[in-house]
């Protein structure tokens, strides 16, 4: 039986978030059944060759630098033309587009090129993102509706599926972003000399790192033997470092910078409490990493966080509540243990890679 040619398309490749999920899909699809190709651009600051290495399971890769995250008419037309040409030449059986820009361009191009099966995973609809103005969000929603009849949507969470159903009458599938690594051994030895409260991820407006800096100040002012760490870096990294200098927090809040995935997971295992006070979410990979390590989570009360955590963590609706919920866990090691155990069990049951791969491979092959 001939292999199916499956093209994964993304405009924001990189070491975290959606980029990492798409790279893992490329690496994990059954090579006995699928020839996987990666069609991509990367976020500013990321190197195309590094992302290609991250998606080493893709049999072939096509870098399209004109396919940018923001709406740029000249580049968008050029990217669309390149995608149509690529799909006509390579004749994929399946095109699966990820994120808003690739979702719009690749679906239109795949239809124009006569691709038989087309799928789209929004990974956080742009019209829901609070860093965009009202006009921009309205434009993105209009564009989503315009192409909603092309292919089928594969949402990464039940909340995203609900949003998808407001713009399309077609079937919406759900394939949750999984935890891809093997479950790490939980850290059963509590920190005996100090309590460590951490966050992890790309420092962007959506991840709200400034709130974590303010939380770190309040925590370390109110409790002795406590320190904080942000695992990662990003666009707001310099803003955060400037806050640390101004607030005299440099010795109490560590910013690790970007780490290799295995090193980041190891730092995660050393946390006592994980905080994820994001402004919005699709499905947060960093939260799944913490849960898999058996670390209890305090998160903002937004849709994607609720999809990930369920009742295995605590939620905060403002920064006052964030401090209160975090201190509840700082002061109660037994409750931390119970919630961490429940979180790890939830990842194992609801976010296994086998479950997601089974769904995707079934859709591609149907």
C-alpha positions as CSV (number, residue, x, y, z in Angstrom):
1,X,0.0,0.0,0.0
2,X,1.6,3.4,-1.0
3,X,2.4,5.9,1.7
4,X,0.2,8.9,2.1
5,X,2.0,12.2,1.6
6,X,1.1,14.5,4.6
7,X,2.2,18.1,4.6
8,X,2.3,19.9,8.0
9,X,2.2,23.7,7.5
10,X,3.1,26.3,10.1
11,X,4.3,29.9,10.0
12,X,5.5,30.3,13.6
13,X,7.9,27.4,14.1
14,X,10.2,27.5,17.1
15,X,11.3,25.7,20.2
16,X,8.1,26.0,22.2
17,X,4.3,26.0,22.0
18,X,2.7,25.3,18.6
19,X,6.1,24.9,16.9
20,X,7.1,22.2,19.2
21,X,3.8,20.4,18.9
22,X,3.9,20.4,15.1
23,X,7.6,19.2,15.1
24,X,6.6,16.4,17.3
25,X,3.7,15.4,15.0
26,X,6.3,15.3,12.1
27,X,8.5,13.1,14.3
28,X,5.8,10.7,15.5
29,X,3.6,9.9,12.5
30,X,4.1,6.3,11.5
31,X,6.8,6.2,8.7
32,X,5.4,2.9,7.5
33,X,2.2,4.7,6.5
34,X,3.0,8.4,6.0
35,X,5.6,10.4,4.2
36,X,5.6,13.6,6.2
37,X,6.7,16.9,4.9
38,X,7.2,20.2,6.8
39,X,6.2,23.5,5.2
40,X,7.2,26.3,7.5
41,X,8.5,29.7,8.5
42,X,9.8,30.5,12.0
43,X,9.2,33.2,14.6
44,X,11.5,36.2,14.6
45,X,14.6,35.3,16.5
46,X,14.4,31.6,15.6
47,X,16.7,30.0,13.0
48,X,15.0,28.0,10.2
49,X,17.8,25.4,10.3
50,X,17.2,24.9,14.0
51,X,13.5,24.3,13.6
52,X,14.2,21.9,10.7
53,X,16.4,19.9,13.1
54,X,13.6,19.9,15.7
55,X,11.3,18.3,13.1
56,X,13.9,15.8,12.0
57,X,11.2,13.1,11.4
58,X,9.8,15.0,8.4
59,X,11.1,13.3,5.3
60,X,11.3,16.6,3.5
61,X,11.0,20.3,4.4
62,X,10.2,23.5,2.5
63,X,11.0,26.9,4.1
64,X,8.6,29.7,3.0
65,X,10.0,32.9,4.5
66,X,7.1,35.0,3.0
67,X,4.7,33.2,5.2
68,X,4.7,35.5,8.2
69,X,2.5,35.6,11.3
70,X,1.1,39.1,10.8
71,X,-1.1,40.2,7.9
72,X,1.3,41.6,5.2
73,X,-0.5,41.8,1.8
74,X,2.6,41.7,-0.4
75,X,4.2,38.8,1.4
76,X,0.9,37.0,1.9
77,X,0.3,37.0,-1.9
78,X,3.8,35.7,-2.5
79,X,3.4,33.0,0.1
80,X,0.1,31.9,-1.4
81,X,1.6,31.6,-4.8
82,X,4.5,29.6,-3.5
83,X,2.2,27.2,-1.6
84,X,0.0,26.7,-4.7
85,X,3.0,25.9,-6.8
86,X,4.5,23.6,-4.1
87,X,1.2,21.6,-3.6
88,X,0.7,21.2,-7.4
89,X,4.3,20.0,-7.8
90,X,4.5,17.7,-4.8
91,X,0.8,16.5,-4.9
92,X,0.3,15.8,-1.1
93,X,-2.7,13.6,-0.1
94,X,-3.2,15.6,3.0
95,X,-2.4,19.2,4.0
96,X,-2.7,20.0,7.7
97,X,-2.3,23.7,8.5
98,X,-1.6,25.0,11.9
99,X,-2.2,28.6,13.4
100,X,-4.1,31.4,11.8
101,X,-1.9,32.6,8.9
102,X,-0.9,29.2,7.7
103,X,-4.5,28.1,8.2
104,X,-5.8,30.8,5.9
105,X,-3.1,30.6,3.2
106,X,-2.5,26.9,3.1
107,X,-6.2,26.0,3.1
108,X,-6.8,28.3,0.1
109,X,-3.7,27.1,-1.7
110,X,-4.5,23.4,-1.0
111,X,-8.0,23.8,-2.4
112,X,-6.6,25.6,-5.5
113,X,-4.1,22.8,-6.0
114,X,-6.7,20.1,-5.7
115,X,-5.4,18.5,-2.5
116,X,-7.9,15.8,-1.5
117,X,-7.9,16.2,2.3
118,X,-7.4,19.5,4.1
119,X,-7.3,20.0,7.9
120,X,-6.7,23.1,10.1
121,X,-5.7,23.4,13.8
122,X,-6.2,27.0,15.0
123,X,-4.0,26.6,18.1
124,X,-5.5,29.7,19.6
125,X,-7.7,31.7,17.3
126,X,-6.2,35.1,16.5
127,X,-9.6,36.8,16.9
128,X,-9.5,35.8,20.6
129,X,-6.0,37.3,21.3
130,X,-6.2,40.3,23.5
131,X,-2.9,41.9,22.2
132,X,-4.7,42.7,19.0
133,X,-7.0,45.7,18.5
134,X,-10.7,45.3,17.9
135,X,-10.4,46.0,14.2
136,X,-7.6,43.4,13.8
137,X,-9.6,40.8,15.7
138,X,-12.7,41.5,13.6
139,X,-10.6,41.1,10.4
140,X,-9.1,37.8,11.6
141,X,-12.6,36.5,12.4
142,X,-13.9,37.6,9.0
143,X,-11.0,35.7,7.4
144,X,-11.6,32.6,9.4
145,X,-15.3,32.6,8.4
146,X,-14.3,33.2,4.7
147,X,-12.2,29.9,4.6
148,X,-14.3,27.9,7.1
149,X,-15.8,25.9,4.3
150,X,-12.4,24.5,3.2
151,X,-11.4,21.2,4.9
152,X,-12.1,20.3,8.5
153,X,-11.0,21.8,11.8
154,X,-9.0,19.7,14.2
155,X,-9.2,21.6,17.5
156,X,-6.5,21.1,20.2
157,X,-9.0,21.4,23.1
158,X,-12.7,21.3,23.8
159,X,-12.8,25.1,24.3
160,X,-11.2,25.7,20.9
161,X,-13.7,23.3,19.4
162,X,-16.5,25.4,20.9
163,X,-15.0,28.5,19.4
164,X,-14.7,26.8,16.0
165,X,-18.3,25.8,16.0
166,X,-19.3,29.5,16.1
167,X,-17.7,30.1,12.7
168,X,-18.3,26.8,10.8
169,X,-21.2,24.4,10.5
170,X,-18.9,21.5,9.5
171,X,-17.7,18.7,11.7
172,X,-15.1,19.8,14.2
173,X,-12.7,17.2,15.5
174,X,-10.7,17.3,18.7
175,X,-7.1,16.0,19.0
176,X,-5.7,17.5,22.2
177,X,-2.0,18.6,22.2
178,X,-0.4,15.7,24.1
179,X,2.5,15.4,26.5
180,X,5.1,13.9,24.0
181,X,7.9,12.9,26.3
182,X,7.9,9.8,28.5
183,X,6.5,10.7,31.9
184,X,9.4,11.8,34.1
185,X,10.0,10.3,37.5
186,X,8.2,12.6,40.0
187,X,10.3,14.5,42.5
188,X,9.3,12.8,45.7
189,X,11.9,14.6,47.7
190,X,10.6,18.0,48.8
191,X,13.0,20.9,48.8
192,X,14.3,20.8,52.4
193,X,16.0,24.2,52.5
194,X,13.7,26.3,50.3
195,X,10.4,26.3,48.4
196,X,10.7,27.0,44.7
197,X,7.8,28.6,42.7
198,X,8.3,28.5,39.0
199,X,6.9,29.4,35.6
200,X,7.9,28.3,32.1
201,X,7.5,29.3,28.5
202,X,8.1,32.0,26.0
203,X,7.9,35.5,27.5
204,X,5.2,37.1,25.5
205,X,2.2,39.4,26.2
206,X,0.0,36.3,26.2
207,X,2.1,34.6,28.9
208,X,2.0,37.7,31.1
209,X,5.5,37.4,32.6
210,X,5.2,40.8,34.3
211,X,2.6,39.4,36.6
212,X,5.0,36.6,37.6
213,X,7.6,39.2,38.5
214,X,5.1,41.0,40.8
215,X,4.1,37.7,42.3
216,X,7.7,36.8,43.0
217,X,8.2,40.1,44.9
218,X,5.1,39.5,47.0
219,X,6.0,35.9,47.7
220,X,9.6,36.5,48.7
221,X,8.6,39.5,50.8
222,X,6.1,37.3,52.7
223,X,7.9,34.0,53.2
224,X,11.5,33.2,54.1
225,X,13.3,30.4,52.3
226,X,11.4,30.9,49.1
227,X,12.8,31.6,45.6
228,X,11.3,31.9,42.1
229,X,12.4,30.9,38.6
230,X,11.2,31.5,35.1
231,X,12.3,28.7,32.8
232,X,12.7,30.1,29.3
233,X,13.0,33.5,27.6
234,X,11.3,35.5,24.8
235,X,10.3,38.8,23.4
236,X,9.7,40.3,26.8
237,X,12.9,39.0,28.3
238,X,14.6,42.4,28.5
239,X,11.5,44.0,30.0
240,X,11.5,41.3,32.7
241,X,15.2,41.8,33.4
242,X,14.7,45.5,33.7
243,X,11.9,44.9,36.2
244,X,14.2,42.6,38.2
245,X,16.8,45.3,38.4
246,X,14.3,48.1,39.3
247,X,12.6,45.9,42.0
248,X,15.9,44.5,43.4
249,X,14.7,40.9,42.6
250,X,17.7,39.5,40.7
251,X,18.7,37.3,43.6
252,X,15.2,36.1,44.3
253,X,13.9,35.4,40.7
254,X,16.1,33.5,38.3
255,X,15.5,33.7,34.5
256,X,17.2,30.6,33.0
257,X,17.1,31.6,29.3
258,X,16.3,29.0,26.7
259,X,17.1,25.5,27.7
260,X,17.1,22.2,25.8
261,X,13.8,20.4,26.3
262,X,15.3,17.7,28.6
263,X,17.1,20.4,30.7
264,X,13.8,22.4,31.0
265,X,11.9,19.3,32.1
266,X,14.6,18.6,34.7
267,X,14.3,22.1,36.1
268,X,10.5,21.7,36.2
269,X,10.9,18.6,38.4
270,X,12.6,20.7,41.0
271,X,9.6,23.0,41.4
272,X,7.2,22.9,44.4
273,X,4.5,25.1,42.7
274,X,4.0,25.9,39.1
275,X,2.3,29.2,38.1
276,X,0.8,29.9,34.7
277,X,-1.0,33.3,34.8
278,X,-1.5,33.7,31.1
279,X,-4.0,36.1,29.5
280,X,-5.4,33.5,27.1
281,X,-4.6,29.9,25.9
282,X,-5.1,27.3,23.3
283,X,-3.8,24.4,25.3
284,X,-0.7,25.3,27.4
285,X,2.3,22.9,26.8
286,X,4.1,24.3,29.8
287,X,1.2,23.4,32.1
288,X,1.2,19.8,30.8
289,X,5.0,19.6,31.4
290,X,4.5,20.7,35.0
291,X,1.6,18.3,35.5
292,X,3.5,15.4,34.1
293,X,6.3,16.1,36.6
294,X,3.7,15.9,39.4
295,X,4.0,19.7,40.2
296,X,0.7,21.3,41.3
297,X,-0.4,24.2,39.2
298,X,-1.9,27.6,39.9
299,X,-3.3,29.1,36.7
300,X,-5.3,32.0,35.4
301,X,-9.0,31.1,35.0
302,X,-9.1,31.0,31.2
303,X,-10.4,28.4,28.8
304,X,-7.2,26.6,27.7
305,X,-5.9,26.3,31.2
306,X,-9.2,24.8,32.3
307,X,-9.0,22.3,29.5
308,X,-5.5,21.2,30.6
309,X,-5.9,21.2,34.4
310,X,-9.5,20.2,35.1
311,X,-9.9,19.9,38.9
312,X,-6.3,18.9,39.5
313,X,-5.1,22.5,40.2
314,X,-6.1,25.9,41.5
315,X,-7.3,29.0,39.5
316,X,-6.9,32.7,40.0
317,X,-9.0,35.5,38.4
318,X,-6.7,38.4,39.4
319,X,-3.3,39.0,40.9
320,X,-4.6,39.2,44.5
321,X,-6.1,35.7,44.1
322,X,-3.0,34.5,42.4
323,X,-0.9,35.4,45.5
324,X,-3.5,33.8,47.8
325,X,-3.7,30.5,45.8
326,X,0.1,30.2,45.5
327,X,0.6,30.8,49.2
328,X,-2.0,28.1,50.0
329,X,0.2,25.6,48.2
330,X,3.5,27.1,49.6
331,X,2.2,26.6,53.1
332,X,0.7,23.1,52.6
333,X,3.1,20.4,51.4
334,X,0.5,17.7,51.7
335,X,-2.0,19.5,49.5
336,X,0.8,20.1,47.0
337,X,1.5,16.3,46.9
338,X,-2.2,15.4,46.4
339,X,-2.7,17.9,43.6
340,X,0.6,17.0,41.9
341,X,-0.4,13.3,42.0
342,X,-3.8,14.1,40.5
343,X,-2.2,16.3,37.8
344,X,0.2,13.6,36.7
345,X,-2.6,11.0,36.5
346,X,-4.7,13.4,34.4
347,X,-1.8,13.9,31.9
348,X,-1.4,10.1,31.6
349,X,-5.1,9.6,31.0
350,X,-6.2,12.5,28.9
351,X,-3.0,13.8,27.1
352,X,-1.2,10.7,25.9
353,X,0.7,10.9,22.6
354,X,-0.8,7.6,21.5
355,X,-4.3,8.9,21.8
356,X,-3.6,12.0,19.7
357,X,-1.7,10.2,17.1
358,X,-4.4,7.6,16.7
359,X,-6.9,10.4,16.0
360,X,-4.7,12.2,13.5
361,X,-3.7,9.1,11.7
362,X,-7.3,8.0,11.4
363,X,-8.4,11.4,10.0
364,X,-5.5,11.4,7.5
365,X,-6.3,7.9,6.3
366,X,-10.1,8.1,6.2
